[in-house]
Amino acid sequence: MERIVDPKYRFAFSFRTDQPYYRKCYWENLYVFTYGTDRVLVATRVVPFTSLHEALYTAFKGQRGNTLTQHLLPEAIQQPHLNVFNNKSQVQIFADNISALVPEQNAELPEELIEKKEAEIEEAASRIMIRQGIEGGLGSFASGETTPFLARDEPDDPSRSIVREDDEDAALIQMSVQIDAAIKKHIRESGEGAFDIAARLYTNPRYLGFVRRLINAKGSYTSPVVRDFLKFYARCFNIKISEHLRQSKDDPDILHQRIESLLGREKGGRYHYLNYHDLTILGRVVKGELEPDPDDPDKTTHCFKLSNTIDAQTLRLSEIHDPVQRFAIRKFVEHTFNARHNIKNIQYIDEISRRKIPFVQHLPDPIERALRSGIETLENYLDHLEPQMLQIAIGALLLSLLGVVALALGTFIGLAR
């Protein structure tokens, strides 16, 4: 299926002739850096500073994650072929609750057995909670209200009559270790169908209430219950994304980067630090008007943010290939942007595609440079080749690859001797 890329994420580059070639790059803001006489265009987007799982955990602790029965990321993706407007009321919700997020599938276990196992898990979790002083067991968390339970540890000690929140959080996390062991024991005993049982459990309002209270506890990322819930949620979310991509023509790279940016903002907002950014140096601007954003508070003579009204397709760029200039411009952009923002990654546009060829980095340097050059040259001309010429180009590339492999084997054999 041919993927559709929003025109705003496609940039035109010049390559020796007037015939342009295109590269895609997701961005949230565009910045222009003046380096000598060059105007260098840089795309920026927010990213999580930590892992996606930890960013998801932080998002659940935030405002939109306070109620786990409501889907966390409704605006991350839309239904296939849906026109998206700035008005949020016109954006169709992807999934409005966790039950809708869990994929529909043919149960591996009979419904009666799933219900039995779910009841056994609830009972086992409630018994553990009752021993810790939560009289209502798992049902105490359904309403979001719980009574202090540490006072039962030493009823004759007056100092225990007032329960500190930190003590309660620590006890909840400790208790979650026992509950996690009980849950996994019942799931193991069920044999196959572990995902079906987990799906029922994680859509159970009583258990979700406990998970919500546990996530809000200090240091709860260490709890195995929390970590398993995050893994389950991420798995279901990835399944939904895959289903969406099968039914639509959305570009998967851009979709995943949009989700990363959403999670990055959640984490930065929760901990009150400046967001971290991913910077992509696109190249020199050789054609096009560059209108600054009038509301940019960080505008200087050598760096400014472009206006949101700029049409990226009206710009013509030229990639930066000289190694000395690449190093100098990268350091200049990094130093300038980092003065007022946090940076996690910075790379050139051609380095993004290189990451998709992991085996290349293990080849000797001369072979790596030759292979990368061949791939980049092919990419430059793919956009305007006729179908017959494209077949010839693919054949030539395959022959080149065979030659590279033969050269690599010869090199390694020679070194071995």
Buried (B, 14 or more C-beta within 10 A) or exposed (E): EEBEBEEEBEBBBBBEEEEBBBBBBBBBBBBBBBBEEBBBBBBBBBBBBBEBBBBBBBBBBBEBBEBBEEBBBBEBBBEEEEEBEEEEEEBEEBBEBBBBBBEEEEBBBEEEBBEBBBEBBBEBBBBBBBEBBBEBBBBBBBEEEBEBBBBEEEEEEEEBEEBEEEBBBBBBBEBBEBBBEBBBEBBEEBEEBBBBBBBBBBBBBBBBBBBBBBBBBEEBBEBBBBBBBBEBBEBBBEBBBEEBBEEBEBBEBBBBBBBBBBBBBBBBBBEEEEBBBBBBBBBBBEEBEBEEBEEBEBEEEEBBBBBEEBEBEEBBBBBBEEEEBBEBBBEBBBEBBEEEBBBBEBBBBBEBBBEEEEEBEEBEEEBBEBBBEBBBEBBBBBEEBEEEEEEEBEEEBEEBEEEBEEBBEEBEEEEEE
